[in-house]
Structure formats: C-alpha cells, structure tokens
Amino acid sequence: MIEVTGVSKWYQQFQVLKDCSLTIKSGEVIVICGPSGSGKSTLIKCMNGLEPFQQGEIKVGDVSVGAKGTDLPKLRSRIGMVFQNFELFPHMTVRKNITLPQVKILGRSKDESDARTIKLLERMGLPSQADKFPAQLSGGQQQRVAIARALAMDPVAMLFDEPTSALDPEMINEVLDVMVALAQDGMTMAVVTHEMGFARRVANRVVFMDQGSIVEDAPKEAFFGTPRSERAQLFLSKILQH
C-alpha cells in the first residue's frame, strides 16, 4: 500500500530524515513514536507529498509520490490526512467543510455529497452538529469532523499526525475510539502518537524514530516486550510511567 525506500530530507543544512525505509501493507495499522524532533510528522507528511524530500522514493500503490508529473491533489484524496490542530475552514459550517472537497475534488453532486456527509457525521456521533461552525464545537468534536472530512474522500489509507495532542484529556478517548473503530474496519493507517494504549490495542507494528532515523520497526508484542535498542527502552520507560 505505502512503500518508503531510503528517504532522506534536509531543511537547508539540517537533515531531518536519514535513509528511512518502511512498508505499510493494506489493512495494517502502524504507530510511529519517538521523542520530539525525531522526524515522525515529517515522515508521514512526505507520504502524501505535503513535504518534499531530496533522496529516496515513496510509492502509494503504483504512484511515485516524488516523481515529476504526479497529481498530488488526486493522491491526497486517496491518502487521508488528519492533523494535530484540525485544520478545518473556520468560516464554513461542519456540513460544508465535509461536502466541499467531495464536490470540488471528486466531482460528486451536492446531494450525493450531503448524504455521504450526514452518514459520516452519524458514524462520528455528531449528526446534530452539521450546521454549526468549528468554533462552536469542542476540540474532540472538531477532530472527529476532521476525520469525517478525510473519510468522505473514500481514502485507501489514513495518516494521523498526533491527532490527540491538542485535546483536553477528557476528549482524547472520543477521538481514539473513532480511530480504533476505523482500524477494526480494516482501514490502512499510519499514526504518529504518544498514546501507547492505542498502540497496544490496535497497532500491528510500532516504528520508533530518533534523530531522523527509524531505530526500530517491530511487531507491537516485541516492541512492548523488550525493545532491541537502548534508546527505545529509555523512551518507553519514561512514557509508560504516565
């Protein structure tokens, strides 16, 4: 589904990704974790072309993300992205936030888009919020709207960039519950998160990054059992205390 091969990226002189390779198969859930500044968010943004990279290759199916001529808007409609800070259009209602991309990018009719929107809002537990604006919703509700917007494009995979880190503690579970349900439905997912309970529950593999490199890529049982690297052991010892 997604194949990352030898990807390196620089911001001027600073190398933020160092020869990263990773394969995500159809239906797999991958959790990417590691300390701040380790390159996690940059890596998943490279997967759908939101960040350019200077070396290596990323393929989504048979599409090469970094190739000249690749239709990135079309690619991004197939690879849903959910951001830390929701990124909803503040001047549009919830309904319009979800219907507009379907009309503009997929070419769906307004009626078809609206029906899909309401169905997704029901799935998110938010049918009564359709005509509100994002500022009228809680953070957890806004993030669920953002997930619905991504799902409205019928993606083949979903990327999540720390989707709960901007939320109050009591709102985290309502977003994680939606993500667990997606995973159980067979959605291919790559999730940057520190929520180790989520990783234990639904991840097939855990990828640990440090200083721009993939240090470990292991089945979750092996990762939470005894990580091979001292750096991952230290990270887990700190994060699992909380």
C-alpha positions in Angstrom: 0.0 0.0 0.0 2.7 2.5 1.0 6.4 1.8 0.5 9.1 4.2 1.7 12.6 3.4 0.5 15.8 5.2 1.6 14.1 8.6 2.1 16.2 11.5 3.3 15.2 15.1 3.7 17.1 18.3 4.6 16.0 21.7 5.8 18.9 23.7 4.4 21.9 22.2 6.2 19.8 20.2 8.8 19.0 16.6 7.9 15.5 15.9 9.3 15.1 12.4 7.8 18.0 9.9 7.4 17.7 7.0 4.9 14.2 6.0 6.2 12.6 2.8 4.8 9.2 1.5 5.8 6.4 -0.7 4.2 2.8 -0.5 5.2 0.6 -3.3 3.8 -3.1 -3.0 3.1 -5.1 -3.2 6.3 -2.1 -2.7 8.6 -2.1 -0.1 11.4 1.4 1.3 12.1 2.1 3.5 15.1 5.1 5.8 14.7 6.5 7.1 18.0 9.7 8.7 19.3 10.9 11.9 21.1 10.0 15.4 19.8 12.0 16.4 16.8 12.7 12.9 15.7 11.1 13.3 12.2 7.8 11.4 12.8 5.5 14.1 11.5 7.8 15.0 8.6 7.9 11.3 7.5 4.1 10.9 7.2 3.8 14.3 5.5 6.2 13.1 2.9 4.0 10.1 2.3 1.3 12.2 0.6 3.5 14.9 -0.8 2.9 17.6 1.8 6.6 17.8 2.4 9.1 17.3 -0.4 12.1 15.0 0.1 15.5 15.1 -1.6 16.5 11.4 -1.7 14.8 8.0 -1.9 11.3 7.0 -3.1 7.8 6.8 -1.7 5.2 4.8 -3.6 1.5 4.7 -2.8 0.3 1.7 -4.7 1.9 2.2 -8.1 2.1 6.0 -7.8 5.6 7.5 -7.0 4.9 10.5 -4.7 8.1 12.4 -5.5 8.0 12.0 -9.3 7.5 15.0 -11.6 4.1 14.9 -13.0 2.4 13.1 -10.1 -1.1 14.5 -9.5 -0.6 15.4 -5.8 -4.2 16.6 -5.2 -5.5 13.3 -6.6 -3.0 11.4 -4.5 -4.0 13.3 -1.3 -7.7 12.5 -1.9 -6.7 8.8 -1.7 -4.5 9.2 1.4 -6.5 10.9 4.1 -4.6 13.2 6.5 -5.7 14.2 10.0 -3.6 17.0 11.6 -2.8 17.9 15.2 -4.8 21.2 15.0 -7.8 20.0 13.0 -7.3 22.4 10.0 -11.0 23.0 9.4 -12.2 26.0 7.5 -13.4 28.3 10.3 -15.8 30.3 8.1 -17.7 27.2 6.9 -20.2 25.0 8.7 -19.3 21.4 9.6 -21.5 20.3 6.7 -19.7 22.5 4.1 -16.3 21.5 5.5 -17.1 17.9 4.6 -19.1 18.4 1.4 -17.0 20.9 -0.4 -13.9 18.7 -1.0 -16.2 15.9 -2.3 -17.8 18.3 -4.9 -14.6 20.1 -5.9 -12.1 17.1 -6.0 -14.3 14.0 -6.5 -16.9 15.7 -8.7 -19.8 14.4 -6.7 -23.2 16.0 -6.9 -24.3 18.2 -4.0 -27.0 15.8 -3.0 -24.7 12.8 -3.0 -22.0 14.7 -1.1 -24.5 15.8 1.5 -25.9 12.3 2.0 -22.3 11.0 2.5 -21.6 13.8 4.9 -24.6 13.1 7.1 -23.8 9.4 7.1 -20.2 10.1 8.3 -21.4 12.6 11.0 -23.7 9.9 12.3 -20.8 7.5 12.4 -18.8 10.1 14.4 -21.7 10.7 16.8 -22.2 14.3 15.5 -25.3 14.4 13.3 -26.7 17.4 15.3 -23.6 19.5 14.7 -23.9 19.7 10.9 -24.9 23.3 10.7 -22.6 24.7 13.4 -19.2 26.3 12.8 -16.0 24.8 14.0 -15.5 27.4 16.8 -18.9 26.2 18.3 -17.5 22.7 18.8 -15.2 21.2 21.4 -11.7 20.1 20.3 -12.7 16.5 20.3 -15.7 17.2 18.1 -13.6 19.3 15.7 -11.1 16.4 15.4 -13.9 14.0 14.6 -15.2 16.3 12.0 -11.7 16.4 10.5 -11.7 12.6 10.4 -15.1 12.6 8.7 -13.8 15.1 6.1 -10.9 12.8 5.3 -13.1 9.7 5.1 -15.5 11.5 2.8 -12.9 11.2 0.1 -13.0 7.4 0.3 -9.3 7.1 1.0 -7.4 3.8 0.7 -5.3 4.8 3.7 -5.3 7.3 6.6 -2.4 9.3 8.1 -2.8 10.8 11.5 -0.3 13.4 12.8 -0.6 13.4 16.7 -4.4 13.7 16.4 -5.0 13.9 20.2 -2.1 16.1 21.3 -4.1 19.4 21.1 -7.0 17.9 23.1 -8.1 18.2 26.7 -7.6 14.8 28.5 -11.3 14.0 28.7 -11.7 14.5 24.9 -8.9 12.1 23.9 -10.8 8.9 24.2 -13.7 10.1 22.0 -11.2 10.5 19.1 -9.2 7.4 19.9 -12.5 5.4 19.9 -13.2 6.5 16.4 -9.7 5.6 15.3 -10.0 2.1 17.0 -13.2 1.5 15.1 -11.5 2.5 11.8 -8.7 0.1 12.5 -11.2 -2.7 13.3 -12.9 -2.0 10.0 -9.7 -2.7 8.2 -8.5 0.8 7.3 -4.8 1.1 6.5 -3.4 3.6 9.0 -0.1 5.3 9.9 -0.5 7.1 13.2 2.1 9.4 14.9 1.1 9.4 18.5 2.3 9.0 22.1 -0.9 7.1 23.0 0.7 3.8 23.9 -2.6 2.3 25.0 -3.9 2.8 21.4 -0.7 1.2 20.1 -1.1 -1.8 22.3 -4.7 -2.2 21.3 -4.7 -1.9 17.5 -1.2 -1.5 16.1 0.2 -4.3 14.0 3.7 -2.7 14.2 5.4 0.1 16.1 8.0 2.2 14.4 10.4 4.1 16.8 12.3 7.1 15.4 15.1 9.1 16.9 17.1 11.9 15.3 15.6 11.4 11.9 16.2 7.7 11.7 14.0 4.6 12.1 15.6 2.9 15.0 13.1 0.1 15.4 10.3 -1.4 13.3 8.8 -4.3 15.2 5.5 -6.1 15.9 3.9 -4.4 18.9 4.4 -7.5 21.1 8.1 -7.4 20.6 8.3 -3.6 20.9 6.4 -3.5 24.3 8.2 -6.7 25.4 11.8 -5.8 25.1 12.8 -3.3 22.5 16.1 -4.1 20.9 17.6 -0.6 21.2 18.6 1.1 24.4 17.1 4.4 23.1 13.6 2.8 22.6 13.8 1.2 26.1 14.6 4.6 27.6 11.8 6.3 25.7 9.3 3.6 26.8 10.4 3.7 30.4 9.6 7.4 30.5 6.3 7.4 28.6 4.8 4.3 30.3 5.2 5.9 33.7 2.4 8.4 32.9 
